[in-house]
Amino acid sequence: MIKIILAHISLFFANLIYAINYSFAKDVMPVYIPPSGFILLRVIGAFFLFFLIYKIFIREKLESKDLLRLIMCGVFGVAVNQLFFFEGLNLSTPINASIIMTVNPIIVIIISFFVLKESFGIKKIFGVCLGLLGAGLLILNKGEVDLSNNLRTGNILVFINASSYAFYLVIVKPLMAKYNPITILTYVFGFGMLFVFPFGYNELSNINWNTMPQTIFLQVVFVVFCTTFLAYLFNAFALKNLNPTTVSTYIYLQPVLASSFAIFWGADKINSEKVIAALIIFIGVYLVSQQNRPKDKLS
């Protein structure tokens, strides 16, 4: 029971980091660091941190039969996921990206059903719908959705990112049950780095660090350490104790947390719509995290 509670706390903080990341990443890109170069920087930084912890504290051996799945996790959980999100966010808007990312839990449910044979019941479906509703209320309350042609490419890239991360959450779950999360993430980021390197090397090598303002530099550090290292670690710990659908449903908290962060900094104000939306999302997350009873299963 304690591990389950800690898993939910981990997910809360992971999505708090993701919520802040939307604004920080937009500040950095593309003026100071282009998207692909930023991703390579993130992956190199996270891999170094995971590898260091792995070598000092873990030193766990992997079975050779799991290497192919780890390579796939590196492709979908790091390379495609991060490259397409930052490229998409760079071409789209935070509101568009936030809305598109809410399809992630739905995709996870579908993939989990076919790959992990995970059953889903009425409570889980209703919980996902509530989360989608609450997130939509919050996001649309912030501004207008831009569906113009010049943003279409960015929107498509963000959708591919959401689908890729959903697939990663499902295929990495069996590995999380078998190995230490640090072991998994060391290999995932190691393989991911190999795939990201060709796309980001030129951009990363051309960054002019001397002209970068201190505020932007600190935001870069936040994205590398918090958004990449800590958030992945929190999600990995949660996946070891919860199903992929519950982990993905926490994405609906990101608009709530982003609004809370903005209110804290004085950039936004609380109102009844935000409170109602937050309550709807929390109820949705609670329903999704409940275990299905036999009579509720739809599989």
Secondary structure as the mmCIF struct_conf table of DSSP 4:
data_model
#
loop_
_struct_conf.conf_type_id
_struct_conf.id
_struct_conf.beg_label_comp_id
_struct_conf.beg_label_asym_id
_struct_conf.beg_label_seq_id
_struct_conf.end_label_comp_id
_struct_conf.end_label_asym_id
_struct_conf.end_label_seq_id
HELX_RH_AL_P HELX_RH_AL_P1 ILE A 2 VAL A 28
TURN_TY1_P TURN_TY1_P1 MET A 29 TYR A 32
BEND BEND1 ILE A 33 ILE A 33
HELX_RH_AL_P HELX_RH_AL_P2 PRO A 35 ILE A 53
HELX_RH_PI_P HELX_RH_PI_P1 TYR A 54 ILE A 58
HELX_LH_PP_P HELX_LH_PP_P1 GLU A 60 GLU A 63
HELX_RH_3T_P HELX_RH_3T_P1 SER A 64 ASP A 66
HELX_RH_AL_P HELX_RH_AL_P3 LEU A 67 GLY A 74
HELX_RH_PI_P HELX_RH_PI_P2 VAL A 75 ALA A 79
HELX_RH_AL_P HELX_RH_AL_P4 VAL A 80 LEU A 91
BEND BEND2 SER A 92 SER A 92
HELX_RH_AL_P HELX_RH_AL_P5 PRO A 94 MET A 101
TURN_TY1_P TURN_TY1_P2 THR A 102 VAL A 103
HELX_RH_AL_P HELX_RH_AL_P6 ASN A 104 VAL A 115
TURN_TY1_P TURN_TY1_P3 LEU A 116 LEU A 116
STRN STRN1 GLY A 121 GLY A 121
HELX_RH_AL_P HELX_RH_AL_P7 ILE A 122 LYS A 142
HELX_RH_3T_P HELX_RH_3T_P2 ASN A 149 LEU A 151
HELX_RH_AL_P HELX_RH_AL_P8 ARG A 152 LYS A 178
BEND BEND3 TYR A 179 TYR A 179
HELX_RH_AL_P HELX_RH_AL_P9 PRO A 181 SER A 205
TURN_TY1_P TURN_TY1_P4 ASN A 206 ASN A 206
HELX_RH_3T_P HELX_RH_3T_P3 TRP A 209 THR A 211
HELX_RH_AL_P HELX_RH_AL_P10 GLN A 214 PHE A 222
HELX_RH_PI_P HELX_RH_PI_P3 VAL A 223 LEU A 230
HELX_RH_AL_P HELX_RH_AL_P11 ALA A 231 ASN A 241
BEND BEND4 LEU A 242 LEU A 242
HELX_RH_AL_P HELX_RH_AL_P12 PRO A 244 THR A 249
HELX_RH_3T_P HELX_RH_3T_P4 TYR A 250 TYR A 252
HELX_RH_AL_P HELX_RH_AL_P13 LEU A 253 PHE A 264
TURN_TY1_P TURN_TY1_P5 TRP A 265 GLY A 266
BEND BEND5 ALA A 267 ASP A 268
HELX_RH_AL_P HELX_RH_AL_P14 SER A 272 SER A 289
BEND BEND6 GLN A 290 GLN A 290
HELX_LH_PP_P HELX_LH_PP_P2 GLN A 291 ARG A 293
HELX_RH_3T_P HELX_RH_3T_P5 PRO A 294 ASP A 296
STRN STRN2 LYS A 297 LYS A 297
#
